[in-house]
Amino acid sequence: MAEQVEEPSMRPSDPRGGPKILTKKRNGAYTWQVIAGSATLGLVVATGAVLAAGPWDNGQRKAERQLAVAADRTGGAHHGRTTPDGPRPAPSAPAVLPALGTTTQDAPQDAAGLRDVLAPLIGAPGLGDKVAASVIDTATGEQLYGKGATAPMTPASTIKIATTTAALSVLGPDHRIATTAALSPDSRTLTLVGGGDPTLSKAALRSMADQAAEALREDDRASVRLTYDLSRYTGPVLHPISPNENIAPVTALMVNEGRVNDTDRGPAKRTDDPAGDAARTFAAALKKAGVKVTGAPREARAADEARTVATHRSAPLDALVERTLTNSDNDIAEALARQTAIAKGESASFAGARRAVANELKKLKVPVGGAHFADGSGLDRKDRVTPALLTALLARAADPERPGLRPVLTGLPIAGFSGTLGGRYAPDAEGTGLIRAKTGTLFGVNSLAGTVVDRQGRLLAFAFLASGSIDAGEAEPALDALATALAGTGG
């Protein structure tokens, strides 16, 4: 385990300036059992209760800070299943608390037994022609099972585990993304400055417009020219698969992930001009606040001497990470990759994010050999990770000395309850409520990586990556069976 140290915490950054770094002591001692409980108990409660597993802040659980991410319907790629809109009655899951008293450090690993259990399942035809796997005990780091564990594979959306871990590591769980409005020295030009928050809402822009209108009234100004500043991001705006309903153009300014309808998760038609649409929404809000906007909004950088007159900050990074993982939100994932790049001094582009994420993961001393982070979302088929990298990252997030990484665990979908696993486990399935895992689906690629507590009470991290599958409808149950088998091992 790592020694307890002071970790960096990032205050909200002004899009026109750098983040302000503070040192903040991370305290709170955790046993691995607490982590195991948070990773598995999940929603074994009445319908409508919040997730028992989190979220966490600075090593201390924030009780019912917000509704469970499962209720947050924003973002996400299509994973081959339709998730019901409303919650279902919570099925019963086997009790795991008694197992948490087991002393895992002295428990026999029984790797041979685990191989016997997984071997017939990992050969399921539905998984395709190539399958790689890694299973480790998070308390010891020991690999209990491996099959091509160091083989680079296309991860699909399981790469979001790497993206979110890197973002939390460099920025801290309290970081917020700021969107600002800057007024020129002569008070004639107001610039909406994008900070890279894809969750910016129309309500937030209305609030910013009210703040800006008040500042203009103090300057005896009734009208302004409106510009919008996208300079925080660089490089190509379109993802290689774009245009695509799973992701909007990647810009520093957008409203509701560029969606053109009222949906707030899953595939949806996206605007071709998210920044321009956001600026026009802001202009309409200014008019409603009593400010005349002369001419049409145009793209331009804010003047260096401009003063900030309105600010909106996103939800804290820990909440954005949980939302990214639970709903497989591609837009937030790409934003987090760029925020990581900015904090690491790289360009906020696909290339800069690739370098930043790789370098930050190296600092965490995880095996990045063979990895290639072509994007932050996993939509690019050029992405490569190894099963060993994914399980190592999950183990880092379970480390009691790294509470700032805990949202990587608490954000994982819960089998049969939330996010992209909400519809993949029947109420009476053995793995329901016990498995937390990130899903990944591209045509011919299926993956599952997460955590489960076995019968000895060990918190296991697993990653199963498959390629060459013909039908996701066959591959997904095969992956789910592998994870379920882990829950039944170790007795």
Secondary structure, DSSP 8 states (H G I E B T S, - for coil): -----EEEEE--B-TTS---EEEEE------HHHHHHHHH-TT-SSTT---TT--EETTEE-TTSSS-GGG--------SS---SS----------GGGGGS-GGGS---HHHHHHHHHHHHT-GGG-SEEEEEEEETTT--EEEEESTT--B--GGGGHHHHHHHHHHHH-TT--BEEEEEE-TTS-EEEEE--S-TT--HHHHHHHHHHHHHHHHHTT--EEEEEEE-TTS-S-SS-TT-SBTTB----S--SGGGBSSS--SSS--B-S-HHHHHHHHHHHHHHHTT-EE-S--EE----TT-EEEEEEE-S-HHHHHHHHHHHT-HHHHHHHHHHHHHHTT--SSHHHHHHHHHHHHHHTT---TT-B-S-SSS-STT-BB-HHHHHHHHHHHH-TT-GGGTHHHHTS-BTTTSGGGTTTS-TT-TTTTTEEEEEEEETTEEEEEEEEE-TT--EEEEEEEEES-S-HHHHHHHHHHHHHHHHT---
